[in-house]
């Protein structure tokens, strides 16, 4: 009996080049009714002590970011809201939000 040829991916067959593999490791996504109520527990599990909630004025007007900040506060996590994001912002949000909400850097311990 003749041997079967080795399997090939669709990319190799179409382009004649080797396949390239990409891996993306993302944190778990949580959604559904009541999911935001667990944000304090979830962030505490990561060891968060301070959180900056970044949003736009329209979403801020719904009260949702404030509810998130309240849930974080109930878990002992300091939360602030930055609502200065616009629809055309491209890469400027982090520097503007950092300037609007400066955090005092904590001292890191060093191991010898």
N, CA, C and O atoms as a GROMACS GRO file, in nm:
protein
  448
    1UNK      N    1   0.082  -0.118   0.000
    1UNK     CA    2   0.000   0.000   0.000
    1UNK      C    3   0.087   0.126   0.000
    1UNK      O    4   0.182   0.134   0.078
    2UNK      N    5   0.057   0.224  -0.085
    2UNK     CA    6   0.137   0.347  -0.087
    2UNK      C    7   0.110   0.431   0.038
    2UNK      O    8  -0.001   0.430   0.092
    3UNK      N    9   0.213   0.504   0.082
    3UNK     CA   10   0.197   0.592   0.199
    3UNK      C   11   0.121   0.717   0.160
    3UNK      O   12   0.135   0.769   0.049
    4UNK      N   13   0.037   0.766   0.255
    4UNK     CA   14  -0.036   0.890   0.231
    4UNK      C   15   0.060   1.007   0.245
    4UNK      O   16   0.151   1.002   0.328
    5UNK      N   17   0.041   1.112   0.165
    5UNK     CA   18   0.128   1.229   0.177
    5UNK      C   19   0.103   1.298   0.312
    5UNK      O   20  -0.006   1.286   0.368
    6UNK      N   21   0.203   1.368   0.365
    6UNK     CA   22   0.183   1.437   0.493
    6UNK      C   23   0.076   1.545   0.480
    6UNK      O   24   0.064   1.607   0.374
    7UNK      N   25  -0.002   1.568   0.588
    7UNK     CA   26  -0.105   1.673   0.581
    7UNK      C   27  -0.042   1.810   0.569
    7UNK      O   28   0.067   1.835   0.621
    8UNK      N   29  -0.111   1.899   0.499
    8UNK     CA   30  -0.063   2.034   0.483
    8UNK      C   31  -0.173   2.130   0.524
    8UNK      O   32  -0.292   2.100   0.513
    9UNK      N   33  -0.131   2.247   0.573
    9UNK     CA   34  -0.231   2.347   0.609
    9UNK      C   35  -0.280   2.418   0.484
    9UNK      O   36  -0.215   2.412   0.379
   10UNK      N   37  -0.393   2.482   0.495
   10UNK     CA   38  -0.448   2.557   0.382
   10UNK      C   39  -0.359   2.670   0.338
   10UNK      O   40  -0.356   2.705   0.220
   11UNK      N   41  -0.285   2.728   0.432
   11UNK     CA   42  -0.196   2.839   0.398
   11UNK      C   43  -0.083   2.790   0.309
   11UNK      O   44  -0.051   2.852   0.208
   12UNK      N   45  -0.023   2.678   0.346
   12UNK     CA   46   0.088   2.625   0.267
   12UNK      C   47   0.042   2.589   0.126
   12UNK      O   48   0.113   2.614   0.029
   13UNK      N   49  -0.076   2.531   0.116
   13UNK     CA   50  -0.125   2.490  -0.015
   13UNK      C   51  -0.154   2.609  -0.104
   13UNK      O   52  -0.131   2.604  -0.225
   14UNK      N   53  -0.206   2.718  -0.045
   14UNK     CA   54  -0.245   2.832  -0.126
   14UNK      C   55  -0.128   2.921  -0.162
   14UNK      O   56  -0.118   2.966  -0.276
   15UNK      N   57  -0.037   2.947  -0.066
   15UNK     CA   58   0.066   3.046  -0.093
   15UNK      C   59   0.204   2.986  -0.122
   15UNK      O   60   0.291   3.055  -0.176
   16UNK      N   61   0.223   2.860  -0.087
   16UNK     CA   62   0.353   2.800  -0.109
   16UNK      C   63   0.455   2.838  -0.003
   16UNK      O   64   0.572   2.805  -0.017
   17UNK      N   65   0.413   2.907   0.102
   17UNK     CA   66   0.504   2.945   0.210
   17UNK      C   67   0.470   2.866   0.336
   17UNK      O   68   0.364   2.803   0.346
   18UNK      N   69   0.561   2.870   0.432
   18UNK     CA   70   0.537   2.800   0.556
   18UNK      C   71   0.433   2.874   0.641
   18UNK      O   72   0.420   2.996   0.634
   19UNK      N   73   0.360   2.796   0.718
   19UNK     CA   74   0.260   2.853   0.807
   19UNK      C   75   0.329   2.924   0.924
   19UNK      O   76   0.432   2.878   0.972
   20UNK      N   77   0.273   3.036   0.968
   20UNK     CA   78   0.322   3.109   1.083
   20UNK      C   79   0.217   3.097   1.193
   20UNK      O   80   0.098   3.115   1.168
   21UNK      N   81   0.261   3.068   1.312
   21UNK     CA   82   0.168   3.048   1.423
   21UNK      C   83   0.177   3.166   1.517
   21UNK      O   84   0.286   3.209   1.553
   22UNK      N   85   0.063   3.218   1.556
   22UNK     CA   86   0.054   3.327   1.651
   22UNK      C   87  -0.021   3.276   1.774
   22UNK      O   88  -0.121   3.206   1.762
   23UNK      N   89   0.028   3.312   1.891
   23UNK     CA   90  -0.038   3.274   2.015
   23UNK      C   91  -0.074   3.400   2.091
   23UNK      O   92   0.008   3.492   2.103
   24UNK      N   93  -0.195   3.404   2.141
   24UNK     CA   94  -0.241   3.519   2.218
   24UNK      C   95  -0.296   3.469   2.350
   24UNK      O   96  -0.394   3.395   2.352
   25UNK      N   97  -0.234   3.509   2.458
   25UNK     CA   98  -0.282   3.470   2.591
   25UNK      C   99  -0.357   3.586   2.651
   25UNK      O  100  -0.296   3.688   2.686
   26UNK      N  101  -0.486   3.573   2.665
   26UNK     CA  102  -0.568   3.680   2.720
   26UNK      C  103  -0.627   3.639   2.855
   26UNK      O  104  -0.650   3.520   2.880
   27UNK      N  105  -0.650   3.737   2.941
   27UNK     CA  106  -0.716   3.702   3.067
   27UNK      C  107  -0.860   3.658   3.038
   27UNK      O  108  -0.915   3.690   2.932
   28UNK      N  109  -0.919   3.587   3.130
   28UNK     CA  110  -1.057   3.543   3.107
   28UNK      C  111  -1.151   3.663   3.095
   28UNK      O  112  -1.132   3.765   3.162
   29UNK      N  113  -1.250   3.651   3.011
   29UNK     CA  114  -1.352   3.755   2.996
   29UNK      C  115  -1.474   3.714   3.075
   29UNK      O  116  -1.515   3.598   3.072
   30UNK      N  117  -1.533   3.808   3.144
   30UNK     CA  118  -1.653   3.781   3.223
   30UNK      C  119  -1.761   3.877   3.176
   30UNK      O  120  -1.739   3.998   3.172
   31UNK      N  121  -1.876   3.824   3.140
   31UNK     CA  122  -1.985   3.911   3.099
   31UNK      C  123  -2.117   3.847   3.137
   31UNK      O  124  -2.124   3.728   3.168
   32UNK      N  125  -2.220   3.927   3.135
   32UNK     CA  126  -2.353   3.880   3.173
   32UNK      C  127  -2.409   3.964   3.286
   32UNK      O  128  -2.338   4.045   3.346
   33UNK      N  129  -2.537   3.945   3.313
   33UNK     CA  130  -2.604   4.022   3.418
   33UNK      C  131  -2.532   4.000   3.551
   33UNK      O  132  -2.514   3.887   3.595
   34UNK      N  133  -2.492   4.109   3.615
   34UNK     CA  134  -2.427   4.101   3.745
   34UNK      C  135  -2.277   4.081   3.742
   34UNK      O  136  -2.213   4.079   3.847
   35UNK      N  137  -2.219   4.066   3.624
   35UNK     CA  138  -2.075   4.040   3.616
   35UNK      C  139  -1.994   4.156   3.675
   35UNK      O  140  -1.893   4.133   3.740
   36UNK      N  141  -2.038   4.279   3.653
   36UNK     CA  142  -1.962   4.393   3.705
   36UNK      C  143  -1.965   4.400   3.857
   36UNK      O  144  -1.880   4.465   3.918
   37UNK      N  145  -2.062   4.335   3.919
   37UNK     CA  146  -2.069   4.334   4.065
   37UNK      C  147  -1.951   4.258   4.126
   37UNK      O  148  -1.922   4.274   4.245
   38UNK      N  149  -1.884   4.176   4.047
   38UNK     CA  150  -1.773   4.095   4.097
   38UNK      C  151  -1.636   4.158   4.072
   38UNK      O  152  -1.534   4.096   4.100
   39UNK      N  153  -1.634   4.280   4.019
   39UNK     CA  154  -1.507   4.344   3.982
   39UNK      C  155  -1.414   4.362   4.101
   39UNK      O  156  -1.293   4.346   4.086
   40UNK      N  157  -1.468   4.395   4.217
   40UNK     CA  158  -1.384   4.412   4.334
   40UNK      C  159  -1.315   4.283   4.374
   40UNK      O  160  -1.195   4.282   4.403
   41UNK      N  161  -1.390   4.174   4.376
   41UNK     CA  162  -1.334   4.043   4.408
   41UNK      C  163  -1.227   4.004   4.307
   41UNK      O  164  -1.120   3.958   4.344
   42UNK      N  165  -1.258   4.024   4.179
   42UNK     CA  166  -1.165   3.986   4.072
   42UNK      C  167  -1.035   4.066   4.079
   42UNK      O  168  -0.926   4.009   4.067
   43UNK      N  169  -1.045   4.196   4.099
   43UNK     CA  170  -0.924   4.279   4.104
   43UNK      C  171  -0.843   4.251   4.231
   43UNK      O  172  -0.720   4.257   4.229
   44UNK      N  173  -0.911   4.222   4.341
   44UNK     CA  174  -0.841   4.187   4.464
   44UNK      C  175  -0.762   4.057   4.445
   44UNK      O  176  -0.655   4.040   4.502
   45UNK      N  177  -0.817   3.965   4.365
   45UNK     CA  178  -0.746   3.839   4.337
   45UNK      C  179  -0.616   3.865   4.262
   45UNK      O  180  -0.522   3.786   4.272
   46UNK      N  181  -0.610   3.974   4.186
   46UNK     CA  182  -0.486   4.012   4.117
   46UNK      C  183  -0.392   4.090   4.209
   46UNK      O  184  -0.279   4.119   4.171
   47UNK      N  185  -0.439   4.123   4.328
   47UNK     CA  186  -0.357   4.199   4.421
   47UNK      C  187  -0.364   4.349   4.400
   47UNK      O  188  -0.279   4.423   4.451
   48UNK      N  189  -0.463   4.396   4.326
   48UNK     CA  190  -0.475   4.539   4.298
   48UNK      C  191  -0.511   4.615   4.425
   48UNK      O  192  -0.593   4.571   4.506
   49UNK      N  193  -0.447   4.730   4.441
   49UNK     CA  194  -0.480   4.819   4.552
   49UNK      C  195  -0.531   4.953   4.502
   49UNK      O  196  -0.599   5.026   4.574
   50UNK      N  197  -0.498   4.984   4.376
   50UNK     CA  198  -0.541   5.110   4.314
   50UNK      C  199  -0.582   5.081   4.170
   50UNK      O  200  -0.513   5.007   4.099
   51UNK      N  201  -0.693   5.138   4.128
   51UNK     CA  202  -0.741   5.117   3.991
   51UNK      C  203  -0.787   5.251   3.934
   51UNK      O  204  -0.854   5.329   4.001
   52UNK      N  205  -0.750   5.275   3.810
   52UNK     CA  206  -0.798   5.392   3.738
   52UNK      C  207  -0.897   5.344   3.633
   52UNK      O  208  -0.859   5.270   3.541
   53UNK      N  209  -1.022   5.384   3.645
   53UNK     CA  210  -1.127   5.348   3.549
   53UNK      C  211  -1.126   5.454   3.440
   53UNK      O  212  -1.151   5.572   3.467
   54UNK      N  213  -1.098   5.415   3.316
   54UNK     CA  214  -1.088   5.508   3.205
   54UNK      C  215  -1.211   5.493   3.117
   54UNK      O  216  -1.244   5.382   3.074
   55UNK      N  217  -1.278   5.605   3.090
   55UNK     CA  218  -1.403   5.603   3.014
   55UNK      C  219  -1.420   5.735   2.940
   55UNK      O  220  -1.333   5.822   2.944
   56UNK      N  221  -1.533   5.749   2.872
   56UNK     CA  222  -1.564   5.875   2.805
   56UNK      C  223  -1.680   5.943   2.877
   56UNK      O  224  -1.748   5.880   2.959
   57UNK      N  225  -1.705   6.070   2.848
   57UNK     CA  226  -1.812   6.142   2.920
   57UNK      C  227  -1.950   6.080   2.902
   57UNK      O  228  -2.032   6.083   2.994
   58UNK      N  229  -1.977   6.024   2.786
   58UNK     CA  230  -2.109   5.963   2.762
   58UNK      C  231  -2.134   5.842   2.850
   58UNK      O  232  -2.240   5.829   2.910
   59UNK      N  233  -2.034   5.753   2.858
   59UNK     CA  234  -2.049   5.635   2.942
   59UNK      C  235  -2.048   5.677   3.089
   59UNK      O  236  -2.122   5.620   3.170
   60UNK      N  237  -1.967   5.776   3.124
   60UNK     CA  238  -1.964   5.824   3.262
   60UNK      C  239  -2.101   5.876   3.304
   60UNK      O  240  -2.141   5.860   3.420
   61UNK      N  241  -2.172   5.939   3.212
   61UNK     CA  242  -2.305   5.993   3.242
   61UNK      C  243  -2.407   5.884   3.276
   61UNK      O  244  -2.508   5.912   3.340
   62UNK      N  245  -2.381   5.762   3.236
   62UNK     CA  246  -2.473   5.651   3.268
   62UNK      C  247  -2.460   5.607   3.413
   62UNK      O  248  -2.550   5.541   3.466
   63UNK      N  249  -2.350   5.642   3.477
   63UNK     CA  250  -2.327   5.601   3.614
   63UNK      C  251  -2.255   5.468   3.628
   63UNK      O  252  -2.218   5.429   3.739
   64UNK      N  253  -2.234   5.398   3.517
   64UNK     CA  254  -2.170   5.265   3.523
   64UNK      C  255  -2.027   5.273   3.578
   64UNK      O  256  -1.993   5.194   3.666
   65UNK      N  257  -1.943   5.366   3.530
   65UNK     CA  258  -1.808   5.373   3.587
   65UNK      C  259  -1.808   5.400   3.738
   65UNK      O  260  -1.723   5.349   3.811
   66UNK      N  261  -1.903   5.481   3.784
   66UNK     CA  262  -1.912   5.510   3.927
   66UNK      C  263  -1.955   5.385   4.005
   66UNK      O  264  -1.909   5.361   4.116
   67UNK      N  265  -2.041   5.306   3.945
   67UNK     CA  266  -2.081   5.180   4.008
   67UNK      C  267  -1.961   5.085   4.018
   67UNK      O  268  -1.943   5.017   4.119
   68UNK      N  269  -1.880   5.081   3.912
   68UNK     CA  270  -1.759   4.999   3.913
   68UNK      C  271  -1.666   5.046   4.024
   68UNK      O  272  -1.613   4.965   4.100
   69UNK      N  273  -1.645   5.178   4.033
   69UNK     CA  274  -1.558   5.234   4.137
   69UNK      C  275  -1.611   5.201   4.276
   69UNK      O  276  -1.533   5.172   4.366
   70UNK      N  277  -1.743   5.206   4.295
   70UNK     CA  278  -1.803   5.171   4.424
   70UNK      C  279  -1.776   5.024   4.458
   70UNK      O  280  -1.745   4.993   4.573
   71UNK      N  281  -1.789   4.935   4.359
   71UNK     CA  282  -1.764   4.792   4.384
   71UNK      C  283  -1.617   4.768   4.419
   71UNK      O  284  -1.586   4.685   4.505
   72UNK      N  285  -1.529   4.842   4.353
   72UNK     CA  286  -1.387   4.830   4.385
   72UNK      C  287  -1.361   4.880   4.528
   72UNK      O  288  -1.288   4.818   4.604
   73UNK      N  289  -1.422   4.993   4.562
   73UNK     CA  290  -1.405   5.049   4.696
   73UNK      C  291  -1.455   4.954   4.804
   73UNK      O  292  -1.394   4.945   4.910
   74UNK      N  293  -1.565   4.884   4.778
   74UNK     CA  294  -1.619   4.789   4.874
   74UNK      C  295  -1.522   4.674   4.900
   74UNK      O  296  -1.527   4.609   5.004
   75UNK      N  297  -1.433   4.649   4.804
   75UNK     CA  298  -1.333   4.543   4.819
   75UNK      C  299  -1.202   4.597   4.875
   75UNK      O  300  -1.102   4.526   4.881
   76UNK      N  301  -1.203   4.726   4.916
   76UNK     CA  302  -1.082   4.784   4.973
   76UNK      C  303  -0.984   4.834   4.871
   76UNK      O  304  -0.866   4.854   4.902
   77UNK      N  305  -1.029   4.855   4.748
   77UNK     CA  306  -0.941   4.900   4.640
   77UNK      C  307  -0.972   5.046   4.610
   77UNK      O  308  -1.087   5.083   4.586
   78UNK      N  309  -0.869   5.129   4.612
   78UNK     CA  310  -0.886   5.271   4.580
   78UNK      C  311  -0.910   5.285   4.430
   78UNK      O  312  -0.831   5.238   4.348
   79UNK      N  313  -1.020   5.351   4.394
   79UNK     CA  314  -1.054   5.366   4.252
   79UNK      C  315  -1.082   5.512   4.220
   79UNK      O  316  -1.146   5.583   4.297
   80UNK      N  317  -1.033   5.556   4.106
   80UNK     CA  318  -1.062   5.688   4.053
   80UNK      C  319  -1.110   5.673   3.910
   80UNK      O  320  -1.081   5.574   3.843
   81UNK      N  321  -1.185   5.773   3.865
   81UNK     CA  322  -1.243   5.768   3.729
   81UNK      C  323  -1.184   5.881   3.646
   81UNK      O  324  -1.179   5.996   3.690
   82UNK      N  325  -1.138   5.847   3.526
   82UNK     CA  326  -1.094   5.945   3.427
   82UNK      C  327  -1.193   5.937   3.311
   82UNK      O  328  -1.199   5.835   3.242
   83UNK      N  329  -1.270   6.045   3.289
   83UNK     CA  330  -1.370   6.043   3.183
   83UNK      C  331  -1.335   6.137   3.068
   83UNK      O  332  -1.424   6.195   3.005
   84UNK      N  333  -1.206   6.153   3.042
   84UNK     CA  334  -1.162   6.245   2.938
   84UNK      C  335  -1.128   6.180   2.805
   84UNK      O  336  -1.055   6.238   2.725
   85UNK      N  337  -1.180   6.062   2.780
   85UNK     CA  338  -1.151   5.993   2.654
   85UNK      C  339  -1.249   6.042   2.549
   85UNK      O  340  -1.369   6.050   2.574
   86UNK      N  341  -1.198   6.074   2.431
   86UNK     CA  342  -1.282   6.115   2.319
   86UNK      C  343  -1.286   6.008   2.212
   86UNK      O  344  -1.205   5.914   2.213
   87UNK      N  345  -1.379   6.022   2.121
   87UNK     CA  346  -1.394   5.920   2.016
   87UNK      C  347  -1.278   5.917   1.918
   87UNK      O  348  -1.259   5.817   1.848
   88UNK      N  349  -1.200   6.024   1.910
   88UNK     CA  350  -1.089   6.028   1.814
   88UNK      C  351  -0.952   6.013   1.881
   88UNK      O  352  -0.849   6.034   1.817
   89UNK      N  353  -0.950   5.977   2.008
   89UNK     CA  354  -0.823   5.960   2.078
   89UNK      C  355  -0.747   5.843   2.021
   89UNK      O  356  -0.803   5.735   1.999
   90UNK      N  357  -0.620   5.864   1.997
   90UNK     CA  358  -0.533   5.758   1.945
   90UNK      C  359  -0.401   5.762   2.021
   90UNK      O  360  -0.310   5.836   1.983
   91UNK      N  361  -0.389   5.686   2.126
   91UNK     CA  362  -0.262   5.677   2.197
   91UNK      C  363  -0.231   5.790   2.291
   91UNK      O  364  -0.124   5.791   2.352
   92UNK      N  365  -0.321   5.886   2.307
   92UNK     CA  366  -0.293   5.998   2.398
   92UNK      C  367  -0.362   5.981   2.532
   92UNK      O  368  -0.336   6.057   2.624
   93UNK      N  369  -0.448   5.883   2.543
   93UNK     CA  370  -0.527   5.865   2.664
   93UNK      C  371  -0.441   5.835   2.785
   93UNK      O  372  -0.463   5.893   2.891
   94UNK      N  373  -0.345   5.747   2.771
   94UNK     CA  374  -0.266   5.708   2.889
   94UNK      C  375  -0.190   5.825   2.948
   94UNK      O  376  -0.185   5.839   3.070
   95UNK      N  377  -0.129   5.908   2.866
   95UNK     CA  378  -0.053   6.020   2.920
   95UNK      C  379  -0.146   6.126   2.980
   95UNK      O  380  -0.114   6.185   3.083
   96UNK      N  381  -0.261   6.151   2.916
   96UNK     CA  382  -0.356   6.248   2.970
   96UNK      C  383  -0.419   6.199   3.099
   96UNK      O  384  -0.437   6.277   3.193
   97UNK      N  385  -0.453   6.070   3.105
   97UNK     CA  386  -0.515   6.017   3.226
   97UNK      C  387  -0.413   6.014   3.339
   97UNK      O  388  -0.449   6.039   3.454
   98UNK      N  389  -0.289   5.984   3.309
   98UNK     CA  390  -0.185   5.982   3.411
   98UNK      C  391  -0.161   6.123   3.465
   98UNK      O  392  -0.138   6.141   3.584
   99UNK      N  393  -0.167   6.222   3.378
   99UNK     CA  394  -0.148   6.360   3.422
   99UNK      C  395  -0.266   6.407   3.507
   99UNK      O  396  -0.247   6.484   3.602
  100UNK      N  397  -0.386   6.361   3.474
  100UNK     CA  398  -0.504   6.402   3.548
  100UNK      C  399  -0.516   6.331   3.682
  100UNK      O  400  -0.576   6.384   3.775
  101UNK      N  401  -0.459   6.212   3.693
  101UNK     CA  402  -0.468   6.132   3.815
  101UNK      C  403  -0.330   6.081   3.855
  101UNK      O  404  -0.302   5.961   3.845
  102UNK      N  405  -0.243   6.172   3.900
  102UNK     CA  406  -0.110   6.124   3.937
  102UNK      C  407  -0.115   6.038   4.062
  102UNK      O  408  -0.176   6.075   4.162
  103UNK      N  409  -0.053   5.925   4.054
  103UNK     CA  410  -0.045   5.834   4.168
  103UNK      C  411   0.090   5.855   4.232
  103UNK      O  412   0.190   5.877   4.164
  104UNK      N  413   0.093   5.848   4.362
  104UNK     CA  414   0.220   5.854   4.431
  104UNK      C  415   0.283   5.716   4.418
  104UNK      O  416   0.227   5.618   4.466
  105UNK      N  417   0.398   5.708   4.354
  105UNK     CA  418   0.458   5.575   4.338
  105UNK      C  419   0.489   5.514   4.474
  105UNK      O  420   0.539   5.582   4.563
  106UNK      N  421   0.460   5.388   4.488
  106UNK     CA  422   0.492   5.321   4.613
  106UNK      C  423   0.638   5.278   4.609
  106UNK      O  424   0.694   5.254   4.502
  107UNK      N  425   0.696   5.270   4.724
  107UNK     CA  426   0.835   5.225   4.732
  107UNK      C  427   0.837   5.074   4.716
  107UNK      O  428   0.759   5.003   4.779
  108UNK      N  429   0.923   5.029   4.632
  108UNK     CA  430   0.937   4.886   4.611
  108UNK      C  431   1.045   4.833   4.702
  108UNK      O  432   1.150   4.895   4.720
  109UNK      N  433   1.020   4.718   4.758
  109UNK     CA  434   1.122   4.657   4.842
  109UNK      C  435   1.222   4.588   4.753
  109UNK      O  436   1.189   4.537   4.646
  110UNK      N  437   1.344   4.586   4.798
  110UNK     CA  438   1.448   4.518   4.723
  110UNK      C  439   1.495   4.399   4.804
  110UNK      O  440   1.506   4.405   4.926
  111UNK      N  441   1.521   4.293   4.735
  111UNK     CA  442   1.572   4.171   4.800
  111UNK      C  443   1.721   4.167   4.781
  111UNK      O  444   1.772   4.195   4.673
  112UNK      N  445   1.793   4.132   4.886
  112UNK     CA  446   1.937   4.119   4.870
  112UNK      C  447   1.979   3.975   4.877
  112UNK      O  448   2.098   3.945   4.865
   0.00000   0.00000   0.00000
